[in-house]
Amino acid sequence: MGKTKEVTFHYDEAAKCDVALFTFKDDVCSAGGVVDPGANQTEGLSIAGKGKASLLLSNHFFPFLTQNGKNTHFMSADVANGTMRCLKLDMIPLEFIWRSKAWGSFCKTYGVPQGQDLGEGGLVEVTLKNDELGDPRICEEACVRLGLVTQYNYRLCYEYTKRIGDVLARELFTKHQLELIDFKVEFGLFNDVVKLGDEISGDIMRVLDADGNSVNPVTLAEIITGVYIGSRV
């Protein structure tokens, strides 16, 4: 049971491997009663239709990234039943955060103004995936020395995150007049191969419209997929 989804596992005879079945919820991560994809709690805040929006976006983003040469765990989605079927990964206990501009916790940590441009191609931060510790930032050497990931796979995840940010921002969001500010992704291993895991939806990213307003997950799904969900915050 996660903050924004439920995950169950079973062995798939047809695929001859363990698979994960994701069921998305309407709960959203928030801080101080405001939707915040970088927060570690939900605070009881939800958006009607958000679970469907997360599924629709993951069903859109994962195939898009696969077509652009990115390895993912995505297998299929059943929108009618609200589930996503994926390869079960041995998850790397890290979160890779791509940022194009300073926002949220980044501003608080480094004392920089919100909206400060972070340079061409953005930057990547890495945090330890541990809610009890508050997902602290962690450097490459610590990750390797602590045995969380090999140096080769760390750098692979780092580069994957940069490429994902580039292809989403440049080839997908721009044509919808949207600005991708930041997102966080997780990776895992399947037969020792690094693959993008978890979800990729409005739950894990911050997006602004042409007027500089934050786009909520439901509206984002409607814009990107063209499917009307009909719910708002």
Contacts in CASP RR format, 6 or more apart in sequence:
PFRMAT RR
TARGET T0000
AUTHOR 0000-0000-0000
METHOD contacts of the structure
MODEL  1
MGKTKEVTFHYDEAAKCDVALFTFKDDVCSAGGVVDPGANQTEGLSIAGK
GKASLLLSNHFFPFLTQNGKNTHFMSADVANGTMRCLKLDMIPLEFIWRS
KAWGSFCKTYGVPQGQDLGEGGLVEVTLKNDELGDPRICEEACVRLGLVT
QYNYRLCYEYTKRIGDVLARELFTKHQLELIDFKVEFGLFNDVVKLGDEI
SGDIMRVLDADGNSVNPVTLAEIITGVYIGSRV
3 27 0 8 1.000
3 29 0 8 1.000
3 40 0 8 1.000
3 41 0 8 1.000
3 42 0 8 1.000
4 24 0 8 1.000
4 25 0 8 1.000
4 27 0 8 1.000
4 28 0 8 1.000
4 29 0 8 1.000
4 42 0 8 1.000
4 51 0 8 1.000
4 54 0 8 1.000
4 203 0 8 1.000
5 22 0 8 1.000
5 23 0 8 1.000
5 24 0 8 1.000
5 25 0 8 1.000
5 51 0 8 1.000
5 54 0 8 1.000
5 199 0 8 1.000
6 22 0 8 1.000
6 23 0 8 1.000
6 25 0 8 1.000
7 20 0 8 1.000
7 21 0 8 1.000
7 22 0 8 1.000
7 23 0 8 1.000
8 20 0 8 1.000
8 21 0 8 1.000
8 23 0 8 1.000
9 18 0 8 1.000
9 19 0 8 1.000
9 20 0 8 1.000
9 21 0 8 1.000
9 88 0 8 1.000
10 18 0 8 1.000
10 19 0 8 1.000
10 21 0 8 1.000
11 17 0 8 1.000
11 18 0 8 1.000
11 19 0 8 1.000
12 18 0 8 1.000
12 19 0 8 1.000
15 75 0 8 1.000
17 87 0 8 1.000
17 88 0 8 1.000
17 190 0 8 1.000
18 87 0 8 1.000
18 88 0 8 1.000
19 75 0 8 1.000
19 85 0 8 1.000
19 86 0 8 1.000
19 87 0 8 1.000
19 88 0 8 1.000
20 73 0 8 1.000
20 85 0 8 1.000
20 86 0 8 1.000
20 87 0 8 1.000
20 88 0 8 1.000
20 89 0 8 1.000
21 83 0 8 1.000
21 84 0 8 1.000
21 85 0 8 1.000
21 86 0 8 1.000
22 55 0 8 1.000
22 58 0 8 1.000
22 83 0 8 1.000
22 84 0 8 1.000
22 85 0 8 1.000
22 86 0 8 1.000
22 199 0 8 1.000
23 82 0 8 1.000
23 83 0 8 1.000
24 50 0 8 1.000
24 51 0 8 1.000
24 52 0 8 1.000
24 54 0 8 1.000
24 55 0 8 1.000
24 82 0 8 1.000
24 84 0 8 1.000
24 199 0 8 1.000
24 201 0 8 1.000
25 46 0 8 1.000
25 50 0 8 1.000
25 51 0 8 1.000
26 46 0 8 1.000
26 47 0 8 1.000
26 48 0 8 1.000
26 49 0 8 1.000
26 50 0 8 1.000
26 51 0 8 1.000
27 42 0 8 1.000
27 44 0 8 1.000
27 45 0 8 1.000
27 46 0 8 1.000
27 50 0 8 1.000
28 35 0 8 1.000
28 42 0 8 1.000
28 45 0 8 1.000
28 46 0 8 1.000
28 47 0 8 1.000
28 50 0 8 1.000
28 203 0 8 1.000
28 217 0 8 1.000
29 35 0 8 1.000
29 36 0 8 1.000
29 37 0 8 1.000
29 38 0 8 1.000
29 39 0 8 1.000
29 40 0 8 1.000
29 41 0 8 1.000
29 42 0 8 1.000
29 203 0 8 1.000
30 36 0 8 1.000
30 39 0 8 1.000
30 41 0 8 1.000
30 42 0 8 1.000
30 43 0 8 1.000
30 44 0 8 1.000
30 45 0 8 1.000
31 38 0 8 1.000
31 39 0 8 1.000
31 41 0 8 1.000
31 43 0 8 1.000
32 43 0 8 1.000
33 43 0 8 1.000
33 45 0 8 1.000
35 45 0 8 1.000
35 47 0 8 1.000
35 214 0 8 1.000
35 216 0 8 1.000
35 217 0 8 1.000
35 233 0 8 1.000
36 104 0 8 1.000
37 182 0 8 1.000
37 183 0 8 1.000
37 184 0 8 1.000
37 202 0 8 1.000
37 203 0 8 1.000
37 204 0 8 1.000
37 205 0 8 1.000
37 206 0 8 1.000
38 104 0 8 1.000
38 105 0 8 1.000
38 184 0 8 1.000
38 206 0 8 1.000
40 131 0 8 1.000
40 134 0 8 1.000
40 135 0 8 1.000
47 53 0 8 1.000
47 216 0 8 1.000
47 217 0 8 1.000
47 218 0 8 1.000
47 231 0 8 1.000
47 232 0 8 1.000
47 233 0 8 1.000
48 218 0 8 1.000
48 231 0 8 1.000
49 218 0 8 1.000
49 229 0 8 1.000
49 230 0 8 1.000
49 231 0 8 1.000
50 203 0 8 1.000
50 217 0 8 1.000
50 218 0 8 1.000
50 231 0 8 1.000
51 82 0 8 1.000
52 79 0 8 1.000
52 82 0 8 1.000
52 221 0 8 1.000
52 229 0 8 1.000
53 201 0 8 1.000
53 202 0 8 1.000
53 217 0 8 1.000
53 218 0 8 1.000
53 220 0 8 1.000
53 221 0 8 1.000
53 222 0 8 1.000
53 229 0 8 1.000
54 199 0 8 1.000
54 201 0 8 1.000
54 202 0 8 1.000
54 203 0 8 1.000
54 217 0 8 1.000
54 221 0 8 1.000
55 77 0 8 1.000
55 79 0 8 1.000
55 82 0 8 1.000
55 83 0 8 1.000
55 84 0 8 1.000
55 201 0 8 1.000
56 79 0 8 1.000
56 221 0 8 1.000
56 225 0 8 1.000
56 227 0 8 1.000
56 229 0 8 1.000
57 200 0 8 1.000
57 201 0 8 1.000
57 202 0 8 1.000
57 217 0 8 1.000
57 220 0 8 1.000
57 221 0 8 1.000
57 224 0 8 1.000
57 225 0 8 1.000
58 74 0 8 1.000
58 77 0 8 1.000
58 84 0 8 1.000
58 199 0 8 1.000
58 200 0 8 1.000
58 201 0 8 1.000
59 77 0 8 1.000
59 79 0 8 1.000
59 84 0 8 1.000
59 225 0 8 1.000
60 224 0 8 1.000
60 225 0 8 1.000
61 168 0 8 1.000
61 200 0 8 1.000
61 201 0 8 1.000
62 72 0 8 1.000
62 74 0 8 1.000
62 196 0 8 1.000
62 200 0 8 1.000
63 74 0 8 1.000
64 172 0 8 1.000
65 72 0 8 1.000
65 164 0 8 1.000
65 167 0 8 1.000
65 168 0 8 1.000
65 196 0 8 1.000
65 200 0 8 1.000
66 72 0 8 1.000
66 74 0 8 1.000
68 167 0 8 1.000
68 171 0 8 1.000
70 160 0 8 1.000
70 163 0 8 1.000
70 164 0 8 1.000
70 167 0 8 1.000
70 196 0 8 1.000
71 160 0 8 1.000
71 193 0 8 1.000
71 194 0 8 1.000
71 195 0 8 1.000
71 196 0 8 1.000
72 195 0 8 1.000
72 196 0 8 1.000
72 197 0 8 1.000
73 86 0 8 1.000
73 87 0 8 1.000
73 88 0 8 1.000
73 89 0 8 1.000
73 188 0 8 1.000
73 190 0 8 1.000
73 195 0 8 1.000
73 196 0 8 1.000
73 197 0 8 1.000
74 84 0 8 1.000
74 86 0 8 1.000
75 85 0 8 1.000
75 86 0 8 1.000
75 87 0 8 1.000
76 84 0 8 1.000
76 85 0 8 1.000
77 83 0 8 1.000
77 84 0 8 1.000
77 85 0 8 1.000
78 84 0 8 1.000
78 85 0 8 1.000
84 199 0 8 1.000
86 197 0 8 1.000
87 190 0 8 1.000
87 195 0 8 1.000
88 190 0 8 1.000
89 187 0 8 1.000
89 188 0 8 1.000
89 189 0 8 1.000
89 190 0 8 1.000
89 195 0 8 1.000
89 197 0 8 1.000
90 188 0 8 1.000
90 189 0 8 1.000
90 190 0 8 1.000
91 186 0 8 1.000
91 187 0 8 1.000
91 188 0 8 1.000
91 197 0 8 1.000
91 198 0 8 1.000
92 148 0 8 1.000
92 149 0 8 1.000
92 153 0 8 1.000
92 157 0 8 1.000
92 186 0 8 1.000
92 187 0 8 1.000
92 188 0 8 1.000
92 189 0 8 1.000
92 194 0 8 1.000
93 128 0 8 1.000
93 129 0 8 1.000
93 130 0 8 1.000
93 148 0 8 1.000
94 126 0 8 1.000
94 127 0 8 1.000
94 128 0 8 1.000
94 129 0 8 1.000
94 138 0 8 1.000
94 143 0 8 1.000
94 148 0 8 1.000
94 149 0 8 1.000
94 154 0 8 1.000
94 157 0 8 1.000
94 186 0 8 1.000
94 187 0 8 1.000
95 126 0 8 1.000
95 127 0 8 1.000
95 128 0 8 1.000
95 129 0 8 1.000
95 135 0 8 1.000
95 184 0 8 1.000
95 185 0 8 1.000
95 186 0 8 1.000
96 124 0 8 1.000
96 125 0 8 1.000
96 126 0 8 1.000
96 157 0 8 1.000
96 158 0 8 1.000
96 160 0 8 1.000
96 161 0 8 1.000
96 184 0 8 1.000
96 185 0 8 1.000
96 186 0 8 1.000
96 187 0 8 1.000
97 124 0 8 1.000
97 125 0 8 1.000
97 126 0 8 1.000
97 127 0 8 1.000
97 161 0 8 1.000
97 182 0 8 1.000
97 183 0 8 1.000
97 184 0 8 1.000
98 122 0 8 1.000
98 123 0 8 1.000
98 124 0 8 1.000
98 161 0 8 1.000
98 162 0 8 1.000
98 164 0 8 1.000
98 165 0 8 1.000
98 182 0 8 1.000
98 183 0 8 1.000
98 184 0 8 1.000
98 185 0 8 1.000
99 106 0 8 1.000
99 118 0 8 1.000
99 122 0 8 1.000
99 123 0 8 1.000
99 124 0 8 1.000
99 125 0 8 1.000
99 181 0 8 1.000
99 182 0 8 1.000
100 117 0 8 1.000
100 118 0 8 1.000
100 119 0 8 1.000
100 121 0 8 1.000
100 122 0 8 1.000
100 169 0 8 1.000
100 179 0 8 1.000
100 180 0 8 1.000
100 181 0 8 1.000
100 182 0 8 1.000
101 114 0 8 1.000
101 115 0 8 1.000
101 116 0 8 1.000
101 117 0 8 1.000
101 118 0 8 1.000
101 181 0 8 1.000
101 182 0 8 1.000
102 110 0 8 1.000
102 112 0 8 1.000
102 113 0 8 1.000
102 114 0 8 1.000
102 115 0 8 1.000
102 116 0 8 1.000
102 118 0 8 1.000
103 114 0 8 1.000
103 115 0 8 1.000
103 181 0 8 1.000
103 182 0 8 1.000
103 206 0 8 1.000
104 114 0 8 1.000
106 112 0 8 1.000
106 125 0 8 1.000
106 182 0 8 1.000
107 113 0 8 1.000
107 114 0 8 1.000
107 115 0 8 1.000
107 116 0 8 1.000
109 137 0 8 1.000
121 162 0 8 1.000
121 165 0 8 1.000
121 166 0 8 1.000
122 162 0 8 1.000
122 165 0 8 1.000
124 158 0 8 1.000
124 161 0 8 1.000
124 162 0 8 1.000
125 137 0 8 1.000
126 137 0 8 1.000
126 138 0 8 1.000
126 139 0 8 1.000
126 140 0 8 1.000
126 143 0 8 1.000
126 154 0 8 1.000
126 158 0 8 1.000
127 135 0 8 1.000
127 136 0 8 1.000
127 137 0 8 1.000
127 138 0 8 1.000
127 184 0 8 1.000
128 135 0 8 1.000
128 136 0 8 1.000
128 137 0 8 1.000
128 138 0 8 1.000
128 148 0 8 1.000
129 135 0 8 1.000
129 186 0 8 1.000
130 136 0 8 1.000
140 151 0 8 1.000
140 154 0 8 1.000
140 155 0 8 1.000
140 158 0 8 1.000
143 149 0 8 1.000
143 154 0 8 1.000
144 150 0 8 1.000
144 151 0 8 1.000
144 154 0 8 1.000
149 157 0 8 1.000
153 187 0 8 1.000
153 189 0 8 1.000
153 194 0 8 1.000
156 194 0 8 1.000
157 187 0 8 1.000
157 194 0 8 1.000
160 185 0 8 1.000
160 187 0 8 1.000
160 194 0 8 1.000
160 196 0 8 1.000
161 185 0 8 1.000
164 183 0 8 1.000
164 185 0 8 1.000
164 196 0 8 1.000
165 180 0 8 1.000
165 183 0 8 1.000
168 180 0 8 1.000
168 183 0 8 1.000
169 179 0 8 1.000
169 180 0 8 1.000
172 224 0 8 1.000
173 179 0 8 1.000
173 180 0 8 1.000
173 207 0 8 1.000
176 223 0 8 1.000
176 224 0 8 1.000
177 209 0 8 1.000
177 210 0 8 1.000
178 207 0 8 1.000
178 208 0 8 1.000
178 209 0 8 1.000
178 210 0 8 1.000
178 215 0 8 1.000
178 220 0 8 1.000
178 223 0 8 1.000
179 207 0 8 1.000
179 208 0 8 1.000
179 209 0 8 1.000
179 212 0 8 1.000
180 205 0 8 1.000
180 206 0 8 1.000
180 207 0 8 1.000
181 205 0 8 1.000
181 206 0 8 1.000
181 207 0 8 1.000
181 208 0 8 1.000
182 205 0 8 1.000
182 206 0 8 1.000
183 200 0 8 1.000
183 204 0 8 1.000
183 205 0 8 1.000
183 206 0 8 1.000
184 204 0 8 1.000
184 205 0 8 1.000
185 196 0 8 1.000
185 197 0 8 1.000
185 198 0 8 1.000
185 200 0 8 1.000
185 204 0 8 1.000
186 196 0 8 1.000
186 197 0 8 1.000
186 198 0 8 1.000
187 194 0 8 1.000
187 195 0 8 1.000
187 196 0 8 1.000
187 197 0 8 1.000
188 194 0 8 1.000
188 195 0 8 1.000
188 197 0 8 1.000
189 195 0 8 1.000
198 204 0 8 1.000
201 217 0 8 1.000
201 221 0 8 1.000
202 217 0 8 1.000
202 220 0 8 1.000
202 221 0 8 1.000
203 217 0 8 1.000
206 214 0 8 1.000
207 214 0 8 1.000
207 215 0 8 1.000
207 220 0 8 1.000
208 214 0 8 1.000
208 215 0 8 1.000
209 215 0 8 1.000
215 223 0 8 1.000
216 232 0 8 1.000
216 233 0 8 1.000
218 229 0 8 1.000
218 230 0 8 1.000
218 231 0 8 1.000
218 232 0 8 1.000
218 233 0 8 1.000
219 232 0 8 1.000
221 227 0 8 1.000
221 229 0 8 1.000
222 228 0 8 1.000
222 229 0 8 1.000
222 230 0 8 1.000
END
